[in-house]
Amino acid sequence: MNRSAPRWVRLALVHAFVLVLLAVWLWQRNVAQPLADVPADAGPLQCVSYAPYYRPGESPLQPDFRVTRERIDADLARLAEISGCVRLYSVDQGLHHVPELAGKHGLKVLLGAWIGGDKAKNDRELAQAIELANRHPDVVRGLIVGNEVLLRREQTPDAMRAYIERAQAATNVPVTYADVWEFWLMNKGLAQSVDFVTVHVLPYWEDEPQPIDRAIAHVEEVMKTVDAAFDKPLLIGETGWPSVGKQRDGARPGVLEQARYLREFVIAAQTHGWQYNLIEAFDQPWKRRLEGTVGGFWGLLDSDGHAKFAWQGPLAARVDGPQPLVAGAAGLALALVLSTLGRVRRPAATVAFAVSGVLAGVIAPLQFEYLALACRSPLEWAAMGVVAAAGWLMWAALPWTLHGRPGEAVRLAARVLLFGLAFSGLLLAVDGRYRDFPFLLFLLPAVQWGVAAAAARLAPLPHLPEGKLFAAVAVIGSAVAWLADWRNPLALAWLALTLVMASAFVADPERRSS
């Protein structure tokens, strides 16, 4: 037996081990889990937040954007199938059509007047909202003057009181203000000016994020606290759970978690007699610019208007079908072609690279899925796409690298990967609240070069003069990100992956010489 064969066996075993772990994870995520069922006769949801900015490039931050009356009509027809009411946050950009069209579809409206830092715009917005409330009193069940204005620190409590009282004097529709529950407790005096108190309770976004197992209990505790603090009726103005995004401590986004939270919340609301509005009707991709990936995926419906989950029956976190098998087979075929082109003659080496090809194939659609969800602009597509491409080039060049012929392309790819790792660590350290851990961009090269190559004692990656500096930046940044989010297992996993990747770039050539 060739004495180099055990090296290739170790290389194959490492890739096979990771492949098995990934396969088990995919299998587990595709198995339907039992969840609490909302009674089929429970009726429609009480209310859902409606914003029409669910198509690519649409955003309320674009001053010239206008939603058409026809789009609103179609949206409200869809929402009338699941809810008895919609909440608005503004009456600008064509949203003034909503009260009229909502009445056509049998919907009530929680009308919102957006209050920001511009007094002239605030005055125009509030005047238009008051006019609409007075024109459609049979449809508008409440006027919400401002949304989380105190949280954003764009107005003082006294200024908000003045806006609220202006609305009270100009309309007979009930008037309220909406903010996170803690800000209501810090500004109890505002309750004297409203007809009901509108609080936002979002277990995922709490300063101490609540895991899904504790989420409903947390809402119950908050509502008891708020109810004891005010003698006015209460409305939960926002509550929900994201279906995609970064885990915060134990609060993990996901379709399964979203369905569980909303089902259990609706049941709890019926039990406790809560009035509520769910956030939100449609996914809002534009929010990713403000809140990261997670901000865009709180909708009950996706951007095409399809329901993400049912309200009864078991549910799986993923529905992949045969895709992983097909992708793995494609990766295997590509690996065999590359082995032939790279003149890999040892059967054990061919098998090792073939196993890595199956792993690469299974990772590929997951990687594309991540990029589609996380990339918010062409620039981000280009930047993260280049990093992903560098990882694929490093994998595809393995047959040539093993012969000591890596070439300048591999050196460039290694430099891109290392820079991307360092930059990711730096961003997570200084702005980690809204940034995902980009596992899928680095998983394949981390397994291939950080673990498998070390286990097989193969030749290291090409030497880079800046390697130790970038590796240090990556490790320090990832360590800072973990310390800031130490209860989050994904933060620790990211630190571990960074250490593995960094070790591959600073490995001692003598230690892995063949």
Buried (B, 14 or more C-beta within 10 A) or exposed (E): EEEBBEBBBBBBBBBBBBBEEBBEEBEEBBEEEEBBBBEEEBEBBBBBBBBBBBEEEBBBEEEEBEBEBEBBBBBBEBBBEBBBBBBBBBBBBBBBBBBBBBBEBEBBBBBBBBBBEEEEEBEBBBBBBBBBBBEBEEBBBBBBBBBBBBEEEBBEBEBBBEBBBBBBEBBEBBBBBBBBBBBBBEBEEBBEBBBBBBBBBBBBBBEEBBBBEBBBEBBBEBBEEBBEBBEBBBBBBBBBBBBBBBBBBBBBBBBBBBBBBBBBBBBBBBEEEBBBBBBBBBBBBBBBBEBBBBBBBBBBBBBEBEEBBEBBEEBBBBEBEEBBBEBBBBBBBBBBEBBEEBEBEBEBBBBBBBBBBBBBBBBBBBBEEBBEBBBBEEEEBEBBBBBBEBBBBBBBBBBBBBEEEBEEBBBEBBBBBBBBBBBBBBBBBEEBEBBBBBBBBBBBBBBBBBBBBBBBBBBBBBEBEEBEEBBBBBBBBBBBBBEEBEEBEBBBEBBEBBBBBBBBBBBEEEEBEE
